Amino acid sequence: MPTLRSSVLVVRHPNPAAVGFGADFAPDFRTAAAMAAEFPYQVVALPSDADGDGEGLRFLDGLNAAAPLSQRVIIQNEAPPERLRRMINKGNVFKILAGYEDAQFERTVREALEEYNLIRQNAKLLSLVNEQNESLHKLTAELEGRVDRRQRFLEDARRKLLGTNHRVEALHRALVAVHRATSVAGMERLTIDALSGALGLSWIRILFRAQTLLEPGKLDKSLATLYSAPLMRGKDELGRIYFARETGAAFTRDETGFLSQIADAVSLAIGRLAKLKQSETLKHQWEATFDAILDPVCLIDGTYAVQRINRAFAERSGLGPERLIGRKCHEALFGRKSPCENCAVGSNFRLKPARTTGGDNVIYDVFSQEIRFKPSDSLLYVNMYRDVSAQLRLERQILESAKMAELGVIGSSIAHELNNPLGGMLSFLQLIRMDLKGDEPCYEDVLEMERGALRCREIVKSLLGFTRKSSGDGPRAVDLREAVEQALKITELQTRAMGIRVALDFPPEAAFVDGQFNFLAQAVRNFLQNAQEAIAERLKASAPGSRGEIGVRIERTRAGHVVEIRDNGVGFEPRLKDRVLDPLYTTKDPSRNPGLGLTVASQIIRDHGGDLEISSRPEVGTTVRFTIPGSESSRTKSGGGDGAAEEKNG
């Protein structure tokens, strides 16, 4: 099996692992020369600071012989100008960079690959044009020769009887009929209609060499008289055309010459039909290739009028191709009356977020290239629209994840800083309480302050347990009740401030599952946060006195432990059920909330081998149910999760 090669060869790169694209690497020019001799590389990147023995120049000589169209990217590396000039004189230098560490190196290599493909396509196109011109010249010469023969025939006909004019008219009708025909059968029908009156023909047949040819000698002359003429394409005989009439009179020399002219016209018409069929095949192939491009592509003129589109463009616009041709590209794709903002035809640019006429919200990177088929033609532009919406949303998701991680570190630091002064305050409050007898007026106030300090310490400990990474390398037995309580402590301040009532329904026995305590607490916390936001949104539009409610229930089933979280928030349409977990979709304001909470929580549930089910109704509320298999551990004590251990250490 042959070794797979890249289209790019990089010579003497100091750190090949840093290159972000596929390439072949050569440590020196000798190795590079051997590799280039085996495989025609399209782009070669080489340094100019080689030793003075001329290895680089000899390598370029060999490269010119092996791959003359290859593009070269020269790395200067502070080489002497004379050496750089000699390397440039070897030809095909695409660009000169200061060094391999240049930030533009990878982009320059990609641009060089595009330049190589463009040069190769132009070379093929030039070769094809030359072949077509040569074929056209030959065809013109053949036509001129046949026209000369036809002219001589007409000159002879003018000197003959008046009846010859009728035959000439018949010839004209036959030629027109032949060239109007779109098939061989149609050519036979139209030709017999044109010649039957002048020559008394009863039928005409065109047979190719692959078909069974008639033999005139075997035809009964009392039935019909037969004459055949060859159908030629250059020096090759395609077949024969047969003329028959039932009068029994033989064909005269003038008539056979006349029919030979008809045969020549039929030969040309058959060649035209073959070329027409070939052109139609090429057209269909080109259209199929154009429509196979998944990104929308259109051909526009200088006034933004659409000249040609592919199938993806029509689908994105939501209109048929016949309704798009002639319309402005910004009108066809986005329904705008003026050019798109940031539009710069002829160069690459990015459009601002917009909704297409097909109903999709997209951000397009537009790759625009100007073309001109002939120097006299007006300038056209090929625009390819690449949808980068998903890419940008993923980048935003990564940034938001990094922000959440940083926020966790900050929260952990704040919790540590608050823990020590809270401990001191609690100690002093307990000492004060110990000095009191219990009948002082301030005794109840001291007790309330002590309870408040204990409550603050519990919140800080919960925050510490939530923000810390789980201890241990693998999953441990975690009591789901503790994980849910941990999440409730984190969100309790928000629920109290919003006046949301939280109802709990926990089983008396421990609900152990195998997993990470903090991850499970984070998943529950995200579900609770989403419920709070939905309730807050509904309370804004509700009458005064309305109250939010969240119900949390844990139960054991055969499949494992089920956690159910219900709220009476705004809810959402059932048709959005499959999209709420999509990281690229959110119903919230991205500037205030990225809408990634449900996505992260669902991933945590899947990582723990669980199943997640979300149901909702508008203005009624949302119910989240997830099931996690029970723990296989034999431990029966509660507090086996990571968070419990951390609270003890906190």
N, C-alpha and C positions, 0 to 999 in steps of 0.2 A: 504494500500500500504506500503511495507516494506521501512524502512529508508535506503537511499543510504549511503554506507560506503566506506571509502577510504581503500587502502591496507596498509596504513602507520598509526601507532599510535604513537603520541608524548606525553610523560608524563612530566608534570611540566615544560613546556616551558614558559619562562618569557614573551615572546611577540609573541603570535601565529600569529598576523597580519603580522609580518615580514617574515613569511615563504612563499616562492614563489611557492610552489607546493601544491596540494590538500592533506590534511591529517586530521585525527581525533585527537583531543587534549583532554587530561585528566588532571585535576588540581592536582590529587593525585593518589597514587597507588591503593587505594580502588576503586575509580571510574574506573581506568584503568583495574583492575581485572574484574570488572563487564562487561566492554565493550569487553574485550578479551574473556570472557566466551560466549558472544552472537555472536561474529564474529571472524573468524580465520584471524588475521592480518598477513601479509607477512613480514613486517618490523616494529620493535618496537624500538623507541629511548627513553631511560630512563636515569635519573641521578643516580649517585652512592653516592651522598651526602645525602641519606635519614637518617631519625632518626634511632637510634640504636635499634628500636623495631623489626627490621627484616621485615618490610613491603615489601621492594624491593625484598628480597629473596623469600618471600612467593608468591609475584606476579610472579616471574620467575618460581617457581614451578608450579603454575597454568597455566602459559603460555606454559611450556613444555608439560603439559597434553592436553591443548586445541589446540595448534599449534606447534608441535614439530619441524617442519622445518623452523619456522620463524627465521629471522635474527635479531640480536640485535645490536644496536649502543649505546654504553655506554658513557655517558657524565661524565667525571672524576670530574670536579668541585672541585679539591683539596681534594678529599676524601681520607681517610686513605688507605694505600696499602692493609691492611688485608681485609677491606670491599670490595675493588675492586677485590681482588683475589677470594673472595667467590662468587661474582657475576659472574666472568669469569668462575668459575668451574661449573656453571649451564649450560654451553654449548651454542653453536651457536652464539658466539660473533663475529660480522663481523669486527668491528673496534672500537677503543676507541678515542674519541675526547676530547679536553681540555674543551670545553664548547659549548653551543648552538650557541654562536656568532661566532664560528669558520667558516672561509670562505669556508671550505670544507664540511660543514654540508649537504647542499642540494645535492652536488655531491655524498657524501658518501651514502646518503639514496637511490639515484638512483642506485648506484652500488650494494647496498644491495638487492634492488628489482631484479636486474639482476641475482645476486647470488642465490636468492631464486628460481627464475624461472628455473635457470640452475639445481639446486639440484632437484627440483620437476620433471623436464624433465628426469634427469638421473634416478630418482627412477622409473618413469613410464617405461623408456626404459629397466631398469633391470628387472622389473616385466614382461614386454613383452618377454624379452629374456628367462626368466625362464619358462614362459608358453610355448614358442616355443620349448625349450629343452625338457620339459616334454612330449609335444606332439610328438616330434621326437623320444624320447625313447619308447613311447607306439607304435608308428608306426613301429619302428625297431623291437620291440618284436613281433608285429603281423606279420611283414615280415619274421622274423626268423622262427616263427611257421609254416607259410605257406610254406616257403622254405623247412623246414623239411618234411612236408607232401608231397611236390612235389618230394623231393629226394627219399622218400620211394616209391612213385609211380613209379619213373624212375627205381629204383632197381628191383621192381617187373616186370616192362616192359622188362628189359634186359633178365629175365629168361623165357620170353614167346616167341612166334613165331617171325620169322624174320619180319613179317609184322608190329610188334610193332614199329620198328625203323622208319617206314614211318609215323606212328602216332606221334612219338616224334618230328620228323621234322615238322609235321603239327602244333604241339603244339608250337614249337619254332617260326614258322612263325606267328602263331596267337598272341603270346605274343608280338612279335616285332610290329605287326600290331596294336595291342591294345595300346601300349605305344607310337606309332607314331601318333595315331589319335588325332586330335584337336577338335573333336566334337563327340557326341553320334552317329549321322548318319554316320560319317566317320568310327567310331569304328565298327558299324554293317557291313558296306561294306567291310572293310579290313579283318574282321574276317571271313566272309563267303568265301572270296577269298582264305584265308589260309586253311580252313577246308573242303571245298566242295569236294576236291579230296580224302581226307583220310576217311571221314565219310559219304560222299554222301549227305551232307546237301543241302537243297534247299533255305532256308532263315533263318535269325536270326533277332529277335526283342528284344530290350531293353525297358521295360516299368517300369515307376516309380509308386510309390503308389498312386500318385495323378491322374494317368491315369487309363483307363479301362483295367483290367487284363483279359487275356484269361483263360478259364477254359478247361484244356485238356480233361475232360470227355465229353464235348459237341462237340468236333471236330470229324468229320467223319473219322474213321480210314482207310477207303478205299482211302481217299484223301492224307493223310499225317500222319506221326507219330510225336508226339510232346513230347519234354522233356523240363522241366523248372528247373532252379536253382536260389536260392535266391542271391541277391546282398547285401552284408553286409558291414556296416561300424562300426566296433566294435560289439556291441550288437544290433545295430539298423539295420532294414531291409530297404534298400533304394527302392527296387523294385525287379523285376525278369527278367532273361534273358531266352528267348524261342528259342529252336533249333528245326527245322522241316526238315523232309526228306520224299520224296514221294515214297520211295521203299516199304512201308508197313511193313518193318521189324522193330521189337521193338529194342530199345536201350539196349545193353548188360550192365552188371554191370561194366565192364571195361570202356565202352564208357561213361556211366553216370559219373563215377569217373573222366574220362578225361575232360568231359564237365564241371564238378564242378570246376576243376582247371582253366578252361577258365573263369568261372564265378568269381572265386577269382581274377584273373588278371584283369577282367573287373571292379570289385569293386575297386581295387587299382587305376586303370586308371581313373575311374570316380572321386575318391577322389583327384587324381592329377589334373584333369581338374578343379575341384572346387577350389582347392588351387591356381592353376594358374590364374583362373579368379579373385579370391580375390586379388592375388598379383598384377595383372594388374590394378584392380580397385584402390588399394592403391597407385600404381605408378602414375596413372592418377590424383588422388587426390593430391599427393605430388607435381607433376609437376604443377597442376593448382594453388596450394598454392604458389609455388616458383615463378611462372609467375605473380601472383597477386601482388607481391611486386613492388611498383612503382619505387623504387630506383634500379639502376643497381646492380646486384649481380653476382659474378662469383666465381667458385671454381678453385684454381690454385695449382700447386705443387711447390717444392722448386726452380725450374728453371723458374718460372713465366708462365709456359705453362697452357693454359686454359683447364680445364677438364669439366666444366659444367657452363652454363650461364642461366639467366632468360630472359624473353622477353624484359624487359626494357634495359638490357645490349645490346641485339641485335639491338634494335631500336636506341640507342645512337651511336652505332658503324656504323650503316648504312649497315651492312652486315648480311647475313643469318646465322643461328646457325651452319649449316654444314660447313661454311667457317671460323668459329671462333674457333672451337674445335681444340686444338693442337697448336694454335698460342700463342705468348706471349701476356700477358694482355696489356702491354703498346703499342704493335703493333696493337692489335685488337681494342683498344679504342681510341688511339691517333695517330696511324700510326708512332710510334717512333721505332727506331732501338735499343735503350738502355733503361734501366729502368727509370721511371719518377724521376724527381728531388724531394727530400724529401721522397721518397718511403721508408717505413719501415714495411714490411709485418710482421704480428704477433702482431702489436700494432696499435693504432689509429694515423693518421697523416693527414696533409692537403697538397694537391698538388697545385703547382703554376698554375696560369691561363693558360689554354690551349684550343685548338680547337680540338674537337673530330672528328673522321673520318666521323661522320654524319653531320658535319658542324656547331655544336653549340659551342659557346665560354662559357666555364664553369670553375668554381672553385669547386673542390670536397673535401669534408671531407671524408676520407676513414676509415672505421671501419673494421679492419682486425683481424680475430680470427683463431688461429691454431687448427687443429683437427687431430685426428688419430683414424681410425675405429678399428684397431687391433694393439697390440704392435709391431707386425712384419711389419705392413704397413709403407710406407713412409709418411712423414709429409705433410699435405695439409693445405691450408689456404682458409678461406671464406672471401672475400672482398665485402663490401657493400659501394657503392659510393653515397654519399648524395650531391646533387647540392646546394651549399650555395651562388651561384652567386647573386640571388635575395636578399637574406638576407644582403649580404655585400653592394650591391648597395643601399638598403634602409638605411643602417647605414651611408653610405656616403652622401646620400641625407639629412639625419638629421643633420650631421656635417656641410654640406654646408649651410643649413638653419640657423643653429646657427651662422655660420660665417657672413652670410648676416645680421642677426639681430645685431650682434656686430658691423659690419661695419656701420649700420644705426646709432647706438649710437655714434660711433666715428665721423661720418659725422656731426651729430647734434651738437656735442661739438665743432668741428672745425668751423662750421657755426656761432655758438654763439660767439666764440672768434674773428672771423673776422668781425662780425657785428658792434661792438663798434668802432674799429679803422676806419672802412669804414665811419661810421657816422661822426667821427671827421674830416676825410679828406674831406668829402663832404661839411661840414659846412665851413671849411677854404677856400675851392675853391669858394663857393658861396659868402663869404665875400670879397675875392679877386676880383671876378667878379663885385660885387657891387661897389668897389672902382675904377674900371676902367670906362673910358668914352665910350669905344667901338672903338676908332680909334688907340689904341696902337697896336704895332706889335705882342704882345703876347696875345692879346685878343682871337683870334681864338684858340690858344693853350690851354688857360684856359677853354674855352667852351668845347673843345674836352676832356680835363681831367675831367671836370664835368660830361659829358655824359658817359665817361668810368667808373667813380665812381658810377653813377646811375645804369649803367648796372651791375657792380659788386654787388651792393646792391640787385638788382632784382634776380640775380643768387643765392645769399646767402639766400634770403627770400624763393625762390623756394626750395632750398635744405632743409631749415628748415621745410617747409610745407610737403615735401616728407618724411622726416625721422621721423617726429612726429607721435605718435599714434593718431588716429581719436578721436576727442572729442565726447562725448555722447555715449549712450549705444546701440542705434539702428541706422538703416539707416535713412538718411535724403535726401532731394531733392538736387541733385547734377547736375550742368550744365556740360554736357559732354565736351563742348567747353573749359571750364576752366581746367578740368582734363587733356585733351589732351595738352593744352598749358603748363600746369605745367610739364608734361613729356617732352615736346619739349625743355623747358628751361634747364632741367637737361642734356639733350643729345646734346644741341646746340653746346657746345664747341667741342665735338667730331666730329660732322658733319662738322663744319667749318674747323677743322684741317685736315679732310680727303678730303675736297673739295666736299662734298656731297650736292647737291641742294635739298631743302625740299620745296615741293609745298603744300599749304593748300587750302582746299575748305570747308569752314564752312558756315552753314546757318545763316542768319541775326538774327533770333529769337533764344531764349535760348532753349537748348535741355536737359530738366530736366529728370532725372531718380532717382529712390530711391536706395540709396546705400551709401558706404563709399568713400569719396573723394580720400583719399590717396591710398586705395586699387585699385581704378580704374586707378589712375595716375600710380601706380606701374605696372599694367597690360599693359597699353599702353607703358610705358617705356621699359618693357621687350620685347614687340614686336618690338619697335624701335631699341633696342640694338641688337636683333637678325638680323634685316634688315641691320644694320651697319656692323656687322660681316660678313654677306653674301656678301655685296658689297665690303668690304675690301679684302675678299678672291678672289673675281673675279678680282679686280683691280690689284692684284699681278701678275696674269697671262695674263692681257690684255695689249694691246699696249699703249705706252705713249700717253697722251691726253685723255684717256677714263675718263668718269665722272660718278659718282654714282648719282642716283636719288631716292628720297623717296616721295611718294605722300600720303597725309592724307586727307580723305574726311569724312564728317559727313552729313547724310541725314535722313529724317524722313519717316518711312513707317507705314503701318497698324500694323505691329508687334512691333514697337517701334523705337528706334533710332539706326542707323547702323553706325558703324565706320569702315572704310576701310583703310588699310595701305598697300601700294604697294612698291616694291623695284625692282631694276634690278640687284640683286645679283646672286650668282651661282645657286640658286634653288636646287631642289632635285627630285629624281625619283618619279613619281606618286604612285608607289607601296609602298613607304614609308609613304604615307599619314596617315595611321592609327597608325604608330609607332612613329612619331615625338613628340607626346604628352605623350608617355610612359616614366615615370621617370626612368625606368631601361634601356632606350635606348638613345644613343646620337651618332651623327656623328662627334662630336668635340673631341679634345684631352682632356681627363678627368683631366690631370695634369694642364691644363691651364684654362679650362672652364668645369664645371660639366654638362652643357647642361640641366639645370633645369628651365631656364627662361620660355620657352613655357609651361611647365607643371604647374608652379606656376600661370602664367597668365590665362591659361585655367580654373584652379580651381577657380580663382577670378571671371571669367565670369560666371561660373556655379553657384557660390554662390550668384550672383546677378540675377539669373534666366534667364541668357542669353544663346544664342546659338553661337557656334564658328565654322567657316568654314575656312579651309586653303587649298589653291590650289597652285601648283608650277610646273615649268618646268625647267629642267636643262639648264643652261646658258641663261635663259630668265628672271627669277625672281620668286618672291613669293608674293602672295596676301593673306592678313589676313582680314577676315570680321567677326565682331561679332555684334550681335543684342541684345540690352537690352531693356526690356519693359519700356515705358514711366512712369513718376512719377504720382502717384494718388493724389499728394498734389495739392492744389489750388494755391500755391505760383507761382507768375509770375516773380518775380525779379530774376536777375542773381546773381551769387556769393553765392548761398545758400549752397555750399559744405563746408566741414570741412576745406579744404585747403584755401579757401577764408578767412574764419574767422581767421585762423592761420596767414595768411599774414598780416592781419590788426593788429594782436597782436604782430607780429614780429617786 
